[in-house]
Amino acid sequence: MFCRNTRPTTEAKQKEPLFANALLRFRMNLRVKIINSQPFMKGKKSKTKRKFKAVDFFCSGGGMTSGFRKAGVNVVGGIDIDLECKETYTTNNPDSKFIHADIQDLAFSRIEKELKVKRNDKKMIFIGCSPCQYWSKIQTDKTKAHETKNLLKDFQRFVDYFKPGYIVVENVPGILNRLDESPLKSFLDFLEKENYHYKYKVINASHYGVPQTRRRFLLIASRVTDKISLPLPDTKTKLPTVRNFIGNKKVFKPITAGQKDKTEFLHSSAGLSDNNLKRLLLTPHDGGTRTSWKDTDLQIPAYVGKDNSFQDIYGRMFWDKPGPTITTKVL
Ligand SMILES: C[S@@+](CC[C@H](N)C(=O)[O-])C[C@H]1O[C@@H](n2cnc3c(N)ncnc32)[C@H](O)[C@@H]1O
């Protein structure tokens, strides 16, 4: 996550120094426009001292880029089809170039010229977090998601041409659970054919310092070494909690419904109707759900008889547990 005030407090000791910090600061997928006018890396390791380089395909606002930069990797650039990501990306990652492009039309020569990427570079990492909406278990309209479900194949095209030393792929667990229909199967076959060693597993971001229960498929591959270890979960430290990161005692002062914060801090709140305010007041603290008011006039017709599905939609987080998975529409 980007915001300085919500950075993880715990740091697991990792065996793989290259990827450890990057994954420790696992992105939370929040689309925040400008988070901090003081980019994190100012005054930190200079680009020239960084041994490894990376290109972040599907870079969005630069969560992965930011993590890799903190781990000492020179992320030469990121690619995304959405121009709105550019300002966030470049503000937080001042030395990394944002390329606005559809990966499906992107020519190899543009990566070679604009990012100075060479083929067969053993110190190069390609990061590919292709869109996950189609593979997510969140029940939204999948029509649009259908268009992006196979973009891992386009990432593969770039890996095939450039043959970077290392590859990191992150997605939702659905891409693995539905292997028969997902592009992951042919990607794994491709890695084997091209003599990449790889390991993957589903990790939970809350074990890596993120105050959020967020399960993610993670793959690391290399054609340089067969000694690949995925970052170990931090099972010794107490899981980070909502209270550790937000709340009145932190920098987030109380605000009223509908308040808009025009500063870079973006501490805003959605507007709420009178009924929704009543619903919230009737929902108990620390894990309370909408079932508390299901037998009143406030019950929502669509949820009648569906007490067990998506309770957290009108639920309250536990102060002393990690939060639930935050979805793209959260803001
Ligand atoms: C899961 S997000 C990536 C998150 C990012 N890696 C991070 O750390 O925050 C997927 C991104 O893929 C981008 N995308 C979707 N279709 C694309 C395409 N055809 N070419 C390039 N980027 C695309 C989306 O705009 C979105 O920002």
The ligand as a Gaussian input file, in Angstrom:
#p B3LYP/6-31G(d) Opt

LIG

0 1
 C       -4.480000      -6.041000     -11.076000
 S       -4.134000      -4.460000     -11.742000
 C       -2.403000      -4.387000     -11.498000
 C       -2.008000      -3.911000     -10.133000
 C       -0.575000      -3.443000     -10.038000
 N        0.364000      -4.453000     -10.407000
 C       -0.239000      -2.893000      -8.650000
 O        0.750000      -3.296000      -8.061000
 O       -0.989000      -2.070000      -8.139000
 C       -4.270000      -4.735000     -13.458000
 C       -3.969000      -3.522000     -14.338000
 O       -3.957000      -3.985000     -15.697000
 C       -4.316000      -2.882000     -16.504000
 N       -4.690000      -3.390000     -17.840000
 C       -5.867000      -3.967000     -18.195000
 N       -5.848000      -4.284000     -19.493000
 C       -4.635000      -3.916000     -19.982000
 C       -4.022000      -3.974000     -21.260000
 N       -4.663000      -4.498000     -22.308000
 N       -2.767000      -3.485000     -21.407000
 C       -2.121000      -2.933000     -20.347000
 N       -2.656000      -2.831000     -19.111000
 C       -3.899000      -3.324000     -18.927000
 C       -5.447000      -2.239000     -15.743000
 O       -5.626000      -0.891000     -16.149000
 C       -4.974000      -2.391000     -14.291000
 O       -4.356000      -1.201000     -13.855000

